[in-house]
Amino acid sequence: MITVIDGGLSTALAELGADTSSSWWTADALRTSPHVLEAAHRSFVVAGARVVTSASYQCPSHEHDALRASTAIARRAAGDDARVAASIGPFGAWLADGSEYNGAYDVSLEVVRSRHTERIRVLLDTDVDLFAVETQPRADEAEMIAEILVDHGAPPAWFSFGCRDGSTTYGGDDVGSAVRRVAEYPNLVAVGVNCASPDVVDSVVATLAPLGLPVIAYPNHGRVWDASTRSWMGEASDLADESRLRRWAMAGVTMVGGCCGVGPTELARLARVCAALD
């Protein structure tokens, strides 16, 4: 059985008229329009999502009130219909300079660890069901986050990498090796890929299938992000392709959803196809 998670929160917010152009991205709604953020989360639940991901992805680690609000708002929207996953993005997401897509940070790993630890401590003290460690460009950073989570009780978590092709993360690591570095996490929900085109996800899923682990896959709409213009380039792909989803299920995919560009309408189509596969 495939669990459907939500889609691109920025897309749902944009459809409701929210501005996500600040360095906080989707987290800006935590301080400017929490009612719109709740409606965006709820739109995915209505579309069929059974996991909603908080708006903490790009929220600064020292903004504790905003981090707490990210869980509270998602929880209200989820109600009794969905679980809440606290989003843990890469260090580069907070820099808002595109480095989440290459993993090139001009700071020490000690600084990266400190920021992640601060964020995780705050979010652990909220009403979350699991953690979404997502869009990770680097194997060492994902492993570091796993270590921090273990130090704080090892809550349920998935680990998802951003990948530029079927075998390589955005930071240049071998995706199979990157997954192996978090595969022994004590409370592992899934490992996989997000924020890549469906075609890339196809290849990553095939790469991970022999590992025998539960896999999560939530592609973007297939277009390419241009950090200099802050816009998506190229043509979109059809995420809700039945043959593709059937291949993923046979390869061990247990959770699917969408990332950037995948709104509630697209997610509803995805949910319908997934239901038909069961």
RAZI-V930627 format. One record per run of one state. SS is the DSSP state (alpha for helix, beta for strand, coil for the rest). FROM is the first residue (numbers start at 1). LEN is the number of residues. If there is no record, write none. Layout:
BEGIN
ss,from,len
SS,FROM,LEN
SS,FROM,LEN
END
This chain:
BEGIN
ss,from,len
coil,1,2
beta,3,3
coil,6,3
alpha,9,7
coil,16,9
alpha,25,8
coil,33,1
alpha,34,14
coil,48,3
beta,51,3
coil,54,10
alpha,64,15
coil,79,4
beta,83,6
coil,89,2
alpha,91,5
coil,96,3
alpha,99,3
coil,102,7
alpha,109,16
coil,125,5
beta,130,7
coil,137,2
alpha,139,13
coil,152,5
beta,157,5
coil,162,1
beta,163,1
coil,164,4
beta,168,2
coil,170,4
beta,174,1
alpha,175,6
coil,181,7
beta,188,7
coil,195,3
alpha,198,12
coil,210,5
beta,215,5
coil,220,4
beta,224,3
coil,227,4
beta,231,3
coil,234,8
alpha,242,9
coil,251,2
beta,253,6
coil,259,5
alpha,264,14
coil,278,1
END
